Amino acid sequence: MITHNGENYITRREAAKLLGVSASSVTNLIKRGHVNSYYLLNKKLKGLLKEGEILQLDKTLIEKRQYRSGDNKKCSCCSEIKLTKEFIHSHKSGSLKPDCKSCRNKKYRANKDDPEFILNRRVSKFQRKAKYTNKITIEDVYNKFGRNPICYLTGQIMDFNDPNSYSLDHFIPISKGGDGDLNNMRITPPIINAMKTSILYEDFLIYCQTIVNYKKNQ
């Protein structure tokens, strides 16, 4: 345990002991945004957790239903009774998905070239990475951005029917406290999204302007 500015900080293993779970479960809580990790002393001590935040955690966030390898479950798609190992665990709840892996793979192969199917998967991924209040549908995305969204950084026109032309960006990065709600979603070309990464909008513009000014003066 380390005390800094009146706060007690602990490692992931210490947090796991407090919660009675594995260290990997604590890591999953951090990825889901339920716990914050902190960097102290110029990042020499990284990935520390506040003991107070750990103790205040809702136990339901870390309690996952355990399934024995011999348990069975009925697939909602093919209606076959299969072993639970043939199903995927939900990232949020820890429960099993209703359809088996085989059916999910068949559905993906059948729809992998469908633009709406791809957009729906990207929206799910956009929300899965962060906390959110309301589930976003592709209709919500169409209502906000239209079928041909305009990049908020470059003004470039994209097309939702061409999955290679666009990507979904968190306007406020998750690492800076951004959420997975629709008001934090922006559309950009993939290369622009890769350039912005986890930089705040204002800082990104400053960096771009600095590069332009430097090249002009060369």
Legacy VTK file of the C-alpha trace (Angstrom):
# vtk DataFile Version 3.0
C-alpha trace
ASCII
DATASET POLYDATA
POINTS 218 float
0.000 0.000 0.000
1.194 3.514 -0.859
-0.151 6.741 0.632
-0.118 9.825 -1.592
-1.897 13.143 -0.898
-3.936 11.520 1.846
-5.165 8.665 -0.377
-4.225 5.007 -0.014
-3.230 3.265 -3.260
-2.933 -0.493 -3.716
-1.835 -2.878 -6.443
-4.184 -5.095 -8.450
-3.193 -8.131 -6.414
-3.961 -6.324 -3.167
-7.304 -5.223 -4.626
-8.045 -8.822 -5.658
-7.441 -10.002 -2.084
-9.796 -7.330 -0.718
-12.523 -8.366 -3.160
-11.899 -12.083 -2.937
-11.424 -12.452 -6.707
-8.552 -13.049 -9.101
-6.249 -10.277 -10.330
-7.576 -10.806 -13.860
-11.098 -10.024 -12.590
-9.795 -6.706 -11.270
-8.218 -6.052 -14.670
-11.603 -6.696 -16.330
-13.249 -4.218 -13.957
-10.709 -1.599 -15.042
-11.343 -2.339 -18.740
-15.101 -2.003 -18.230
-14.610 1.372 -16.558
-15.867 0.327 -13.120
-12.488 1.063 -11.520
-9.904 3.730 -12.305
-6.164 3.079 -12.366
-3.748 5.835 -11.387
-0.179 6.784 -12.235
1.925 8.308 -9.456
5.381 9.857 -9.260
5.794 10.577 -12.970
4.397 7.188 -13.938
7.096 5.264 -12.047
4.293 3.727 -10.027
1.620 2.839 -12.578
-1.650 0.997 -12.535
-2.368 1.635 -8.847
-5.920 1.639 -7.511
-7.532 3.719 -4.770
-8.342 1.535 -1.790
-11.463 3.626 -1.071
-12.854 3.060 -4.571
-12.231 -0.685 -4.307
-14.049 -0.964 -0.978
-17.060 0.937 -2.355
-17.463 -1.361 -5.371
-20.809 -3.027 -5.888
-20.201 -6.756 -5.399
-22.611 -7.596 -8.239
-20.084 -6.153 -10.697
-17.541 -8.823 -9.891
-19.714 -11.813 -9.052
-19.940 -13.944 -12.176
-22.102 -17.019 -12.460
-19.857 -20.055 -12.620
-20.822 -22.827 -15.040
-19.452 -26.352 -14.788
-18.096 -27.815 -18.012
-20.779 -30.528 -17.906
-23.753 -28.127 -17.694
-26.149 -27.877 -20.641
-27.979 -24.957 -22.221
-30.481 -24.647 -25.054
-29.444 -22.430 -27.968
-32.059 -19.794 -28.802
-31.156 -19.992 -32.496
-30.839 -23.676 -33.424
-32.773 -24.972 -30.352
-30.143 -27.646 -29.730
-29.054 -28.599 -26.202
-25.300 -27.998 -25.935
-22.589 -27.824 -23.302
-22.145 -24.398 -21.717
-18.593 -24.242 -23.085
-20.220 -23.831 -26.530
-21.608 -20.420 -25.442
-19.948 -17.049 -24.934
-19.925 -15.146 -21.640
-21.325 -11.613 -21.702
-18.700 -8.918 -20.975
-21.060 -6.912 -18.770
-23.178 -9.412 -16.834
-21.019 -12.523 -16.928
-24.035 -14.611 -18.004
-24.060 -16.761 -21.135
-25.170 -15.445 -24.508
-28.474 -17.014 -25.668
-27.094 -18.381 -28.953
-24.184 -20.797 -29.259
-20.800 -20.059 -30.834
-21.617 -22.073 -33.948
-24.812 -20.098 -34.643
-23.069 -16.802 -33.956
-20.306 -17.709 -36.405
-22.835 -18.711 -39.071
-24.678 -15.431 -38.587
-21.442 -13.488 -38.921
-20.371 -15.305 -42.102
-23.823 -14.772 -43.640
-23.897 -11.036 -42.852
-20.242 -9.999 -42.812
-20.661 -7.972 -46.034
-23.921 -6.307 -44.963
-23.187 -2.601 -44.185
-25.905 -2.380 -41.502
-24.649 -5.544 -39.809
-21.116 -4.108 -39.754
-22.331 -0.756 -38.406
-24.311 -2.527 -35.686
-21.195 -4.473 -34.615
-19.143 -1.287 -34.532
-21.770 0.466 -32.409
-21.743 -2.465 -29.977
-17.950 -2.303 -29.791
-18.110 1.483 -29.300
-20.316 0.983 -26.233
-18.642 -2.161 -24.946
-15.434 -0.238 -24.325
-16.999 2.374 -22.022
-19.806 3.129 -19.585
-23.083 4.165 -21.183
-26.582 5.184 -20.144
-28.686 4.115 -23.147
-28.199 1.390 -25.735
-27.481 2.888 -29.178
-29.234 1.501 -32.264
-28.176 2.039 -35.873
-31.381 4.078 -36.322
-30.060 6.469 -33.644
-26.824 6.775 -35.601
-28.653 7.430 -38.879
-30.889 10.045 -37.234
-27.905 11.941 -35.855
-25.412 11.676 -38.726
-27.480 10.736 -41.779
-26.447 8.096 -44.316
-23.457 10.118 -45.495
-21.799 11.488 -42.351
-19.255 14.304 -42.477
-16.000 13.988 -40.549
-16.002 16.534 -37.734
-12.239 17.002 -38.113
-11.620 17.087 -41.873
-15.047 17.733 -43.408
-14.629 14.600 -45.522
-17.904 12.970 -46.621
-18.208 9.269 -45.837
-20.730 6.563 -46.642
-22.186 4.089 -44.157
-22.604 1.661 -47.074
-18.798 1.576 -47.381
-17.417 0.207 -44.077
-13.862 1.079 -45.113
-14.694 4.781 -45.349
-15.619 5.453 -41.719
-14.947 4.630 -38.080
-16.653 5.528 -34.793
-14.668 7.867 -32.548
-15.121 8.734 -28.871
-15.062 12.560 -28.931
-13.879 12.539 -25.312
-11.557 9.519 -25.094
-12.454 6.787 -22.633
-9.096 7.283 -20.921
-10.059 10.931 -20.318
-13.464 10.094 -18.828
-15.507 9.774 -22.018
-18.580 7.537 -22.109
-20.231 5.274 -24.673
-23.362 7.353 -25.230
-24.488 8.777 -28.566
-23.575 12.368 -27.639
-19.929 11.284 -27.350
-19.884 9.573 -30.759
-18.276 11.153 -33.799
-17.614 9.758 -37.293
-14.159 9.978 -38.874
-12.179 8.158 -41.558
-10.202 5.281 -40.016
-6.816 6.959 -40.615
-7.927 10.132 -38.797
-9.258 8.107 -35.875
-5.932 6.260 -35.675
-4.076 9.584 -35.616
-6.259 11.086 -32.883
-6.094 7.970 -30.675
-6.758 9.037 -27.058
-5.945 12.731 -27.497
-8.491 15.373 -26.532
-10.056 17.295 -29.432
-8.480 20.658 -28.486
-5.026 19.130 -27.980
-5.245 17.267 -31.282
-5.939 20.521 -33.155
-2.962 22.167 -31.441
-0.667 19.299 -32.454
-1.895 19.474 -36.060
-1.369 23.233 -36.200
2.110 22.870 -34.699
3.065 20.405 -37.430
1.704 22.692 -40.172
3.553 25.746 -38.786
6.785 23.823 -38.505
6.595 22.575 -42.087
5.770 26.072 -43.371
8.883 27.507 -41.728
11.238 24.848 -43.033
LINES 1 219
218 0 1 2 3 4 5 6 7 8 9 10 11 12 13 14 15 16 17 18 19 20 21 22 23 24 25 26 27 28 29 30 31 32 33 34 35 36 37 38 39 40 41 42 43 44 45 46 47 48 49 50 51 52 53 54 55 56 57 58 59 60 61 62 63 64 65 66 67 68 69 70 71 72 73 74 75 76 77 78 79 80 81 82 83 84 85 86 87 88 89 90 91 92 93 94 95 96 97 98 99 100 101 102 103 104 105 106 107 108 109 110 111 112 113 114 115 116 117 118 119 120 121 122 123 124 125 126 127 128 129 130 131 132 133 134 135 136 137 138 139 140 141 142 143 144 145 146 147 148 149 150 151 152 153 154 155 156 157 158 159 160 161 162 163 164 165 166 167 168 169 170 171 172 173 174 175 176 177 178 179 180 181 182 183 184 185 186 187 188 189 190 191 192 193 194 195 196 197 198 199 200 201 202 203 204 205 206 207 208 209 210 211 212 213 214 215 216 217
